[in-house]
Amino acid sequence: MKTLCKASLFFLLLLSFNACDEVDELTDFEVTDSISETQAVDISSDLGDSIQVSVDETIDITSISEINNNREFIESVSINSIDYSFSNFNGNVAAELTELKFSSNGIVVELENVMVKTAVDNNTRFSITDQEKLTQFSNLLNSDRTEITYTFSGILNGTPVRFDVNFEIALTVSIDPV
């Protein structure tokens, strides 16, 4: 009888540990969303060619309310994609961006040259698809940070010109509140 009681107690204890793991898995959830930002480039004088342009932006993932409400329970962050486009073009129709780079904390992605007016006219959306770089950007956010500051830079040929650079960063955040 003692053996049966001990075995039953052991079996119940084992089941309770397993049930706790299952409850913990049930409380885990993911938030998939995107953050969009727009920056203006405005060179109002005819400065010729080879003008260095640079826009800096800080993205805070806690600007998404569900992430902010669970910020202390963030398990991991994954950047799924980084897209950019151009809009509101005005100026020299031959304006071209060359030597484009998207960078953050020493991680650099070299981008293709862009004829800005053509990109605006065609509603062209460009994507950073290098999975290794996206993982490196994700790792910046996984280092107990909720922000990432990036720089979009290049050489502008053809002024005067004014246009907007639009960014969209899609991400998935894993949250474990238990």
matplotlib code that plots the C-alpha trace (Angstrom):
import matplotlib.pyplot as plt

x = [0.0, 2.8, 4.5, 1.2, 0.8, 4.4, 4.0, 0.7, 2.2, 5.2, 2.9, 0.8, 3.9, 5.2, 1.9, 1.8, 5.3, 4.3, 1.1, 3.0, 5.1, 2.0, 0.4, 3.6, 3.5, -0.1, 0.7, 3.5, 2.5, 3.9, 3.2, 3.8, 3.6, 5.5, 6.9, 6.9, 8.9, 9.4, 12.4, 12.7, 15.7, 15.7, 18.6, 17.0, 20.1, 21.9, 24.9, 25.8, 26.8, 28.3, 26.4, 26.6, 23.1, 22.3, 19.1, 19.1, 16.1, 15.4, 12.8, 11.3, 9.4, 7.5, 5.6, 3.5, 1.1, 0.9, 4.7, 4.9, 2.4, 4.5, 8.0, 9.4, 8.3, 10.0, 11.8, 13.1, 12.8, 13.0, 13.2, 11.3, 12.0, 13.2, 11.6, 12.1, 10.6, 10.6, 7.7, 6.9, 9.5, 10.2, 13.3, 15.9, 14.5, 18.0, 18.6, 20.3, 21.3, 24.5, 26.6, 23.5, 23.9, 21.6, 23.5, 23.3, 26.0, 28.6, 26.3, 26.2, 24.0, 25.0, 22.0, 21.4, 21.6, 18.3, 16.9, 14.7, 12.0, 11.7, 11.3, 8.6, 6.8, 6.8, 5.9, 9.0, 9.5, 13.0, 13.7, 16.7, 16.6, 20.0, 18.8, 22.2, 22.0, 18.4, 19.4, 22.3, 19.8, 17.5, 20.3, 20.8, 17.2, 17.7, 20.5, 18.0, 17.1, 13.8, 15.3, 17.5, 19.0, 19.8, 21.4, 20.4, 23.1, 24.5, 25.7, 23.1, 23.8, 21.5, 20.3, 18.1, 15.8, 13.3, 11.8, 10.8, 12.4, 9.9, 10.9, 8.9, 10.4, 8.3, 9.1, 7.9, 8.3, 8.0, 6.5, 6.3, 4.4, 4.7]
y = [0.0, 2.4, 1.7, 2.4, 5.7, 6.7, 5.8, 7.7, 10.7, 10.6, 10.2, 13.2, 15.3, 14.4, 15.4, 18.7, 19.7, 18.7, 20.7, 23.8, 23.6, 23.3, 26.3, 28.3, 27.5, 28.6, 32.0, 32.6, 34.8, 36.7, 40.3, 40.8, 44.4, 47.1, 50.5, 53.2, 56.4, 59.1, 61.5, 64.4, 65.2, 68.8, 70.3, 73.6, 75.0, 73.8, 72.3, 70.2, 66.6, 64.4, 65.8, 63.5, 63.0, 61.2, 60.6, 59.1, 57.6, 55.8, 53.1, 52.2, 48.9, 50.0, 52.5, 49.4, 49.4, 45.6, 45.4, 48.4, 46.7, 43.6, 45.1, 43.4, 40.0, 40.3, 37.0, 37.8, 40.2, 39.3, 41.8, 40.2, 42.9, 46.4, 48.2, 51.7, 53.8, 57.4, 59.9, 63.6, 64.3, 67.8, 69.1, 67.9, 64.9, 63.5, 63.2, 59.9, 58.4, 56.3, 54.5, 54.0, 52.3, 51.3, 50.9, 50.6, 50.0, 49.0, 46.7, 48.0, 46.9, 48.3, 49.2, 49.7, 53.1, 54.8, 57.3, 59.1, 60.5, 57.2, 55.3, 57.8, 57.6, 53.8, 53.5, 51.3, 49.6, 48.4, 45.7, 44.6, 40.9, 39.8, 37.4, 37.5, 41.3, 41.2, 38.7, 41.1, 44.0, 41.7, 40.9, 44.6, 44.6, 41.3, 42.9, 44.2, 47.1, 48.4, 50.9, 50.8, 53.8, 53.5, 55.7, 55.8, 57.5, 58.0, 60.4, 62.6, 63.7, 66.3, 69.2, 71.1, 68.4, 67.5, 64.1, 61.9, 58.6, 56.2, 53.2, 50.3, 47.7, 44.6, 42.6, 39.8, 40.0, 36.9, 37.5, 35.2, 36.8, 33.8]
z = [0.0, 0.9, -2.5, -4.3, -2.4, -3.2, -6.8, -7.1, -5.4, -7.8, -10.8, -9.7, -9.1, -12.5, -14.2, -12.4, -13.7, -17.2, -16.9, -15.8, -19.0, -21.1, -19.3, -19.9, -23.6, -23.8, -22.5, -25.0, -27.9, -30.8, -32.0, -35.7, -36.9, -38.7, -38.0, -40.7, -40.8, -43.4, -43.7, -46.1, -48.3, -49.4, -51.3, -52.5, -54.2, -57.3, -55.7, -58.6, -58.2, -55.5, -52.6, -49.5, -48.1, -44.9, -42.9, -39.4, -37.7, -34.4, -34.4, -31.0, -31.0, -27.9, -30.1, -30.8, -27.8, -27.4, -27.2, -24.9, -22.5, -22.4, -22.7, -19.6, -21.0, -24.4, -25.2, -28.7, -31.6, -35.3, -38.1, -41.0, -43.6, -44.2, -47.1, -48.4, -51.1, -52.3, -52.6, -53.0, -55.7, -56.9, -58.7, -61.1, -62.9, -63.4, -59.6, -58.8, -55.5, -55.7, -53.1, -51.0, -47.6, -44.8, -41.6, -37.8, -35.2, -37.8, -39.7, -43.3, -46.2, -49.6, -51.8, -55.5, -57.2, -57.6, -60.2, -57.6, -60.0, -61.8, -58.5, -57.4, -60.8, -60.7, -57.0, -56.6, -53.3, -52.5, -49.9, -47.9, -48.4, -47.0, -44.2, -42.5, -42.2, -41.0, -38.3, -37.3, -37.0, -35.0, -32.7, -31.9, -30.6, -28.7, -26.6, -24.1, -26.3, -27.7, -30.1, -33.2, -34.8, -38.5, -41.1, -44.8, -46.7, -50.2, -52.9, -54.6, -58.2, -59.7, -57.6, -56.6, -55.5, -52.7, -51.9, -49.0, -48.1, -46.6, -44.4, -43.2, -40.8, -40.3, -37.1, -34.9, -31.1, -29.0, -25.6, -22.6, -19.7, -17.4]

ax = plt.figure().add_subplot(projection="3d")
ax.plot(x, y, z, "-o")
ax.set_aspect("equal")
plt.show()
